[in-house]
């Protein structure tokens, strides 16, 4: 009888220990969930967003927060990004930082986050404010560069390189996408100031390197007179460079991109790309987490948080020792 009682006590002690462990583990997970910031990016197949992720990681580690980074495989997959955001809302993360794949399309997800009491910070690409206001949604802040001004910088550089006279092709981003639209608008307005500067074609390559290659290959065949190309991001510019290389054209074609990622900096140094506009995505990532933490702590944050831009040329890189 005593042996039976001892066995019962033994098993009860084990059961109590297991229940205690589960309880403690659940509490720890809950605490972790309360300190989780989700960063939803357009894609992680672009070095620009990898740099942004790296910057975000620095700050989350500094303040002992958890960082959850998710993205669709392709920047054009707006529906997938929406699914990711909605899943994170259900998970009840502490804050959401989003680089929208669609300025209008992301609005319903923002409204759901508002209803769940999750602060939302928008990074790199602005949300369409008219659509947001009509839906009754709010975002705490926008962190990013002035894409319009970046487009103007690219336009000025090409005008200077061509001495105010030449034929220009443009590789656009996703149609209706705020980031690409603003870059395009700034570039077009700068070019239009010079009567002898002509944009002979402007076509989308959807931010992707392989499409940049294919589209610009077709442009070279249809417009052999092209003197320069402005690509609204570096991935498309790198695709254009490959198309130029395979065309074996003797004439130098000026190539200007946007983002100044590592591959484009190397192309600038070796002379296949002329320039790119740097946005500093790592700084965007750092600022996004810093202000997300402030929002979690109910601190007031500014609605506009600008990040500097810079024209990157070979001379600039050599001066910096890059």
ROLUM-500750 format. One record per residue (C-alpha): x, y, z; residue number from 1; residue in one letter. Coordinates in nm, 2 decimals, m for minus. Layout:
! ROLUM-500750
R / px / py / pz / num / residuo
R / X / Y / Z / NUM / A
...
//
This chain:
! ROLUM-500750
R / px / py / pz / num / residuo
R / 0.00 / 0.00 / 0.00 / 1 / X
R / 0.28 / 0.24 / 0.09 / 2 / X
R / 0.46 / 0.16 / m0.24 / 3 / X
R / 0.13 / 0.25 / m0.42 / 4 / X
R / 0.11 / 0.58 / m0.23 / 5 / X
R / 0.47 / 0.66 / m0.31 / 6 / X
R / 0.41 / 0.59 / m0.68 / 7 / X
R / 0.10 / 0.82 / m0.68 / 8 / X
R / 0.30 / 1.10 / m0.50 / 9 / X
R / 0.58 / 1.05 / m0.75 / 10 / X
R / 0.36 / 1.08 / m1.05 / 11 / X
R / 0.17 / 1.38 / m0.90 / 12 / X
R / 0.50 / 1.56 / m0.84 / 13 / X
R / 0.60 / 1.50 / m1.20 / 14 / X
R / 0.26 / 1.62 / m1.33 / 15 / X
R / 0.28 / 1.93 / m1.12 / 16 / X
R / 0.63 / 2.00 / m1.25 / 17 / X
R / 0.51 / 1.96 / m1.61 / 18 / X
R / 0.22 / 2.19 / m1.56 / 19 / X
R / 0.44 / 2.45 / m1.40 / 20 / X
R / 0.69 / 2.43 / m1.69 / 21 / X
R / 0.40 / 2.47 / m1.94 / 22 / X
R / 0.26 / 2.76 / m1.75 / 23 / X
R / 0.60 / 2.94 / m1.73 / 24 / X
R / 0.67 / 2.87 / m2.09 / 25 / X
R / 0.33 / 3.01 / m2.19 / 26 / X
R / 0.40 / 3.32 / m1.99 / 27 / X
R / 0.74 / 3.37 / m2.15 / 28 / X
R / 0.58 / 3.33 / m2.50 / 29 / X
R / 0.32 / 3.58 / m2.41 / 30 / X
R / 0.59 / 3.83 / m2.30 / 31 / X
R / 0.78 / 3.77 / m2.62 / 32 / X
R / 0.46 / 3.83 / m2.83 / 33 / X
R / 0.41 / 4.16 / m2.65 / 34 / X
R / 0.76 / 4.27 / m2.76 / 35 / X
R / 0.74 / 4.16 / m3.13 / 36 / X
R / 0.76 / 4.42 / m3.41 / 37 / X
R / 0.66 / 4.29 / m3.75 / 38 / X
R / 0.83 / 4.44 / m4.06 / 39 / X
R / 0.65 / 4.35 / m4.38 / 40 / X
R / 0.86 / 4.43 / m4.68 / 41 / X
R / 0.79 / 4.42 / m5.05 / 42 / X
R / 1.04 / 4.14 / m5.11 / 43 / X
R / 1.36 / 4.00 / m4.97 / 44 / X
R / 1.50 / 3.93 / m5.32 / 45 / X
R / 1.63 / 4.28 / m5.35 / 46 / X
R / 1.95 / 4.39 / m5.17 / 47 / X
R / 1.77 / 4.72 / m5.09 / 48 / X
R / 1.53 / 4.55 / m4.85 / 49 / X
R / 1.80 / 4.32 / m4.71 / 50 / X
R / 1.99 / 4.64 / m4.60 / 51 / X
R / 1.66 / 4.77 / m4.45 / 52 / X
R / 1.62 / 4.44 / m4.26 / 53 / X
R / 1.98 / 4.46 / m4.13 / 54 / X
R / 1.92 / 4.81 / m4.00 / 55 / X
R / 1.60 / 4.70 / m3.83 / 56 / X
R / 1.78 / 4.41 / m3.66 / 57 / X
R / 2.04 / 4.64 / m3.51 / 58 / X
R / 1.77 / 4.84 / m3.32 / 59 / X
R / 1.56 / 4.54 / m3.21 / 60 / X
R / 1.86 / 4.38 / m3.05 / 61 / X
R / 1.96 / 4.71 / m2.89 / 62 / X
R / 1.62 / 4.74 / m2.71 / 63 / X
R / 1.57 / 4.37 / m2.66 / 64 / X
R / 1.26 / 4.34 / m2.89 / 65 / X
R / 1.18 / 4.06 / m3.13 / 66 / X
R / 1.18 / 4.13 / m3.50 / 67 / X
R / 0.96 / 3.93 / m3.74 / 68 / X
R / 1.04 / 4.01 / m4.10 / 69 / X
R / 0.82 / 3.87 / m4.38 / 70 / X
R / 0.77 / 3.95 / m4.75 / 71 / X
R / 0.63 / 3.81 / m5.07 / 72 / X
R / 0.87 / 3.66 / m5.31 / 73 / X
R / 0.80 / 3.93 / m5.57 / 74 / X
R / 0.73 / 4.30 / m5.53 / 75 / X
R / 0.43 / 4.28 / m5.76 / 76 / X
R / 0.25 / 4.02 / m5.54 / 77 / X
R / 0.02 / 4.27 / m5.36 / 78 / X
R / m0.22 / 4.00 / m5.26 / 79 / X
R / 0.04 / 3.79 / m5.08 / 80 / X
R / 0.16 / 4.10 / m4.89 / 81 / X
R / m0.20 / 4.16 / m4.78 / 82 / X
R / m0.23 / 3.80 / m4.65 / 83 / X
R / 0.10 / 3.84 / m4.46 / 84 / X
R / m0.03 / 4.15 / m4.29 / 85 / X
R / m0.36 / 4.00 / m4.20 / 86 / X
R / m0.19 / 3.70 / m4.05 / 87 / X
R / 0.03 / 3.92 / m3.83 / 88 / X
R / m0.27 / 4.12 / m3.71 / 89 / X
R / m0.43 / 3.79 / m3.60 / 90 / X
R / m0.10 / 3.71 / m3.42 / 91 / X
R / m0.14 / 4.04 / m3.23 / 92 / X
R / 0.21 / 4.17 / m3.29 / 93 / X
R / 0.30 / 4.49 / m3.10 / 94 / X
R / 0.36 / 4.71 / m3.40 / 95 / X
R / 0.36 / 4.69 / m3.78 / 96 / X
R / 0.62 / 4.85 / m4.01 / 97 / X
R / 0.51 / 4.81 / m4.38 / 98 / X
R / 0.67 / 4.89 / m4.72 / 99 / X
R / 0.35 / 4.88 / m4.93 / 100 / X
R / 0.36 / 4.69 / m5.25 / 101 / X
R / 0.04 / 4.88 / m5.34 / 102 / X
R / m0.03 / 5.23 / m5.21 / 103 / X
R / m0.41 / 5.19 / m5.24 / 104 / X
R / m0.43 / 4.81 / m5.20 / 105 / X
R / m0.27 / 4.81 / m4.86 / 106 / X
R / m0.54 / 5.04 / m4.70 / 107 / X
R / m0.79 / 4.76 / m4.60 / 108 / X
R / m0.51 / 4.59 / m4.41 / 109 / X
R / m0.41 / 4.91 / m4.23 / 110 / X
R / m0.78 / 4.96 / m4.13 / 111 / X
R / m0.78 / 4.61 / m3.98 / 112 / X
R / m0.46 / 4.69 / m3.79 / 113 / X
R / m0.62 / 5.01 / m3.66 / 114 / X
R / m0.92 / 4.81 / m3.54 / 115 / X
R / m0.69 / 4.57 / m3.36 / 116 / X
R / m0.51 / 4.86 / m3.19 / 117 / X
R / m0.18 / 4.78 / m3.36 / 118 / X
R / 0.03 / 5.09 / m3.45 / 119 / X
R / 0.13 / 5.11 / m3.81 / 120 / X
R / 0.44 / 5.29 / m3.96 / 121 / X
R / 0.48 / 5.31 / m4.33 / 122 / X
R / 0.83 / 5.29 / m4.48 / 123 / X
R / 0.98 / 5.38 / m4.82 / 124 / X
R / 0.65 / 5.39 / m5.02 / 125 / X
R / 0.36 / 5.62 / m4.92 / 126 / X
R / 0.01 / 5.50 / m4.87 / 127 / X
R / m0.25 / 5.68 / m5.09 / 128 / X
R / m0.39 / 5.93 / m4.85 / 129 / X
R / m0.73 / 5.98 / m5.03 / 130 / X
R / m0.80 / 5.61 / m5.02 / 131 / X
R / m0.68 / 5.59 / m4.66 / 132 / X
R / m0.90 / 5.88 / m4.54 / 133 / X
R / m1.20 / 5.75 / m4.72 / 134 / X
R / m1.16 / 5.42 / m4.55 / 135 / X
R / m1.12 / 5.59 / m4.21 / 136 / X
R / m0.77 / 5.45 / m4.16 / 137 / X
R / m0.46 / 5.61 / m4.00 / 138 / X
R / m0.09 / 5.56 / m4.00 / 139 / X
R / 0.14 / 5.70 / m3.73 / 140 / X
R / 0.43 / 5.80 / m3.96 / 141 / X
R / 0.59 / 5.78 / m4.29 / 142 / X
R / 0.97 / 5.71 / m4.30 / 143 / X
R / 1.14 / 5.75 / m4.63 / 144 / X
R / 1.32 / 5.95 / m4.90 / 145 / X
R / 1.18 / 6.22 / m5.13 / 146 / X
R / 1.14 / 6.01 / m5.44 / 147 / X
R / 1.03 / 6.31 / m5.65 / 148 / X
R / 1.36 / 6.49 / m5.56 / 149 / X
R / 1.55 / 6.17 / m5.64 / 150 / X
R / 1.40 / 6.16 / m5.99 / 151 / X
R / 1.50 / 6.53 / m6.04 / 152 / X
R / 1.86 / 6.45 / m5.94 / 153 / X
R / 1.87 / 6.17 / m6.19 / 154 / X
R / 1.73 / 6.40 / m6.46 / 155 / X
R / 1.98 / 6.68 / m6.39 / 156 / X
R / 2.27 / 6.43 / m6.40 / 157 / X
R / 2.17 / 6.29 / m6.74 / 158 / X
R / 2.11 / 6.65 / m6.88 / 159 / X
R / 2.46 / 6.75 / m6.77 / 160 / X
R / 2.62 / 6.43 / m6.91 / 161 / X
R / 2.45 / 6.49 / m7.25 / 162 / X
R / 2.51 / 6.87 / m7.24 / 163 / X
R / 2.13 / 6.93 / m7.27 / 164 / X
R / 2.08 / 6.74 / m7.59 / 165 / X
R / 1.99 / 6.37 / m7.63 / 166 / X
R / 1.75 / 6.08 / m7.65 / 167 / X
R / 1.65 / 5.91 / m7.32 / 168 / X
R / 1.47 / 5.59 / m7.24 / 169 / X
R / 1.30 / 5.52 / m6.91 / 170 / X
R / 1.24 / 5.19 / m6.73 / 171 / X
R / 0.94 / 5.24 / m6.50 / 172 / X
R / 0.84 / 5.06 / m6.18 / 173 / X
R / 0.50 / 4.90 / m6.11 / 174 / X
R / 0.23 / 5.12 / m6.27 / 175 / X
R / 0.03 / 5.32 / m6.01 / 176 / X
R / 0.30 / 5.25 / m5.74 / 177 / X
R / 0.37 / 5.57 / m5.55 / 178 / X
R / 0.75 / 5.53 / m5.53 / 179 / X
R / 0.80 / 5.48 / m5.90 / 180 / X
R / 0.54 / 5.74 / m5.99 / 181 / X
R / 0.71 / 6.01 / m5.79 / 182 / X
R / 1.06 / 5.92 / m5.93 / 183 / X
R / 0.92 / 5.93 / m6.28 / 184 / X
R / 0.74 / 6.26 / m6.22 / 185 / X
R / 1.05 / 6.43 / m6.09 / 186 / X
R / 1.27 / 6.29 / m6.37 / 187 / X
R / 1.02 / 6.38 / m6.65 / 188 / X
R / 0.97 / 6.74 / m6.52 / 189 / X
R / 1.35 / 6.80 / m6.51 / 190 / X
R / 1.40 / 6.66 / m6.86 / 191 / X
R / 1.11 / 6.87 / m7.00 / 192 / X
R / 1.30 / 7.19 / m6.91 / 193 / X
R / 1.53 / 7.13 / m7.21 / 194 / X
R / 1.38 / 7.13 / m7.56 / 195 / X
R / 1.66 / 6.92 / m7.70 / 196 / X
R / 1.62 / 6.65 / m7.44 / 197 / X
R / 1.36 / 6.38 / m7.55 / 198 / X
R / 1.22 / 6.09 / m7.37 / 199 / X
R / 1.17 / 5.86 / m7.67 / 200 / X
R / 1.01 / 5.57 / m7.48 / 201 / X
R / 0.90 / 5.49 / m7.12 / 202 / X
R / 0.81 / 5.14 / m7.04 / 203 / X
R / 0.76 / 4.93 / m6.72 / 204 / X
R / 0.99 / 4.65 / m6.61 / 205 / X
R / 0.81 / 4.60 / m6.28 / 206 / X
R / 1.12 / 4.66 / m6.06 / 207 / X
R / 1.28 / 4.33 / m6.17 / 208 / X
R / 1.63 / 4.27 / m6.32 / 209 / X
R / 1.52 / 4.01 / m6.58 / 210 / X
R / 1.24 / 4.23 / m6.70 / 211 / X
R / 1.49 / 4.53 / m6.71 / 212 / X
R / 1.71 / 4.31 / m6.94 / 213 / X
R / 1.42 / 4.20 / m7.17 / 214 / X
R / 1.25 / 4.54 / m7.20 / 215 / X
R / 1.57 / 4.73 / m7.26 / 216 / X
R / 1.69 / 4.48 / m7.51 / 217 / X
R / 1.37 / 4.55 / m7.71 / 218 / X
R / 1.42 / 4.92 / m7.67 / 219 / X
R / 1.77 / 4.90 / m7.81 / 220 / X
R / 1.64 / 4.72 / m8.12 / 221 / X
R / 1.35 / 4.97 / m8.17 / 222 / X
R / 1.55 / 5.28 / m8.07 / 223 / X
R / 1.92 / 5.25 / m8.16 / 224 / X
R / 1.94 / 5.63 / m8.12 / 225 / X
R / 1.90 / 5.61 / m7.74 / 226 / X
R / 2.18 / 5.80 / m7.55 / 227 / X
R / 2.08 / 5.73 / m7.19 / 228 / X
R / 1.84 / 5.53 / m6.98 / 229 / X
R / 1.69 / 5.61 / m6.64 / 230 / X
R / 1.58 / 5.31 / m6.45 / 231 / X
R / 1.35 / 5.37 / m6.15 / 232 / X
R / 1.54 / 5.12 / m5.95 / 233 / X
R / 1.89 / 4.95 / m5.97 / 234 / X
R / 1.76 / 4.60 / m6.04 / 235 / X
R / 1.61 / 4.72 / m6.37 / 236 / X
R / 1.93 / 4.93 / m6.44 / 237 / X
R / 2.15 / 4.62 / m6.39 / 238 / X
R / 1.92 / 4.43 / m6.64 / 239 / X
R / 1.97 / 4.72 / m6.89 / 240 / X
R / 2.34 / 4.70 / m6.85 / 241 / X
R / 2.34 / 4.34 / m6.94 / 242 / X
R / 2.13 / 4.42 / m7.25 / 243 / X
R / 2.38 / 4.68 / m7.35 / 244 / X
R / 2.67 / 4.45 / m7.31 / 245 / X
R / 2.51 / 4.18 / m7.52 / 246 / X
R / 2.42 / 4.43 / m7.79 / 247 / X
R / 2.79 / 4.51 / m7.84 / 248 / X
R / 2.71 / 4.87 / m7.92 / 249 / X
R / 3.01 / 5.09 / m7.95 / 250 / X
R / 2.83 / 5.40 / m7.85 / 251 / X
R / 2.84 / 5.47 / m7.47 / 252 / X
R / 2.50 / 5.47 / m7.32 / 253 / X
R / 2.45 / 5.65 / m6.99 / 254 / X
R / 2.28 / 5.43 / m6.73 / 255 / X
R / 2.13 / 5.58 / m6.41 / 256 / X
R / 1.96 / 5.38 / m6.15 / 257 / X
R / 1.80 / 5.44 / m5.81 / 258 / X
R / 1.89 / 5.28 / m5.47 / 259 / X
R / 2.27 / 5.26 / m5.50 / 260 / X
R / 2.28 / 4.89 / m5.40 / 261 / X
R / 2.62 / 4.71 / m5.38 / 262 / X
R / 2.60 / 4.56 / m5.73 / 263 / X
R / 2.52 / 4.90 / m5.88 / 264 / X
R / 2.81 / 5.06 / m5.69 / 265 / X
R / 3.04 / 4.80 / m5.83 / 266 / X
R / 2.90 / 4.87 / m6.18 / 267 / X
R / 2.96 / 5.24 / m6.13 / 268 / X
R / 3.32 / 5.18 / m6.03 / 269 / X
R / 3.38 / 4.96 / m6.34 / 270 / X
R / 3.21 / 5.21 / m6.57 / 271 / X
R / 2.91 / 5.01 / m6.69 / 272 / X
R / 2.67 / 5.23 / m6.48 / 273 / X
R / 2.71 / 5.60 / m6.46 / 274 / X
R / 2.52 / 5.69 / m6.14 / 275 / X
R / 2.25 / 5.59 / m5.90 / 276 / X
R / 2.05 / 5.77 / m5.63 / 277 / X
R / 2.12 / 5.65 / m5.28 / 278 / X
R / 1.84 / 5.63 / m5.03 / 279 / X
R / 2.01 / 5.47 / m4.72 / 280 / X
R / 1.77 / 5.18 / m4.66 / 281 / X
R / 1.97 / 5.07 / m4.35 / 282 / X
R / 1.88 / 5.40 / m4.19 / 283 / X
R / 1.52 / 5.35 / m4.28 / 284 / X
R / 1.52 / 5.02 / m4.11 / 285 / X
R / 1.68 / 5.16 / m3.79 / 286 / X
R / 1.44 / 5.46 / m3.78 / 287 / X
R / 1.14 / 5.23 / m3.84 / 288 / X
R / 1.21 / 5.02 / m3.53 / 289 / X
R / 1.31 / 5.32 / m3.31 / 290 / X
R / 0.98 / 5.49 / m3.38 / 291 / X
R / 0.78 / 5.17 / m3.36 / 292 / X
R / 0.91 / 5.12 / m3.01 / 293 / X
R / 0.82 / 5.48 / m2.92 / 294 / X
R / 0.47 / 5.41 / m3.05 / 295 / X
R / 0.44 / 5.09 / m2.84 / 296 / X
R / 0.54 / 5.30 / m2.54 / 297 / X
R / 0.27 / 5.56 / m2.62 / 298 / X
R / 0.52 / 5.83 / m2.71 / 299 / X
R / 0.43 / 6.10 / m2.96 / 300 / X
R / 0.62 / 6.06 / m3.29 / 301 / X
R / 0.63 / 6.30 / m3.60 / 302 / X
R / 0.41 / 6.21 / m3.90 / 303 / X
R / 0.70 / 6.26 / m4.14 / 304 / X
R / 1.05 / 6.12 / m4.08 / 305 / X
R / 1.28 / 6.20 / m4.38 / 306 / X
R / 1.58 / 6.00 / m4.49 / 307 / X
R / 1.85 / 6.17 / m4.69 / 308 / X
R / 1.92 / 6.10 / m5.06 / 309 / X
R / 2.24 / 6.14 / m5.25 / 310 / X
R / 2.36 / 6.11 / m5.61 / 311 / X
R / 2.63 / 5.84 / m5.63 / 312 / X
R / 2.89 / 5.86 / m5.91 / 313 / X
R / 3.23 / 5.71 / m5.95 / 314 / X
R / 3.39 / 6.03 / m5.82 / 315 / X
R / 3.18 / 6.01 / m5.50 / 316 / X
R / 3.26 / 5.65 / m5.44 / 317 / X
R / 3.63 / 5.71 / m5.48 / 318 / X
R / 3.62 / 6.00 / m5.24 / 319 / X
R / 3.44 / 5.78 / m4.99 / 320 / X
R / 3.69 / 5.50 / m5.04 / 321 / X
R / 3.41 / 5.26 / m5.15 / 322 / X
//
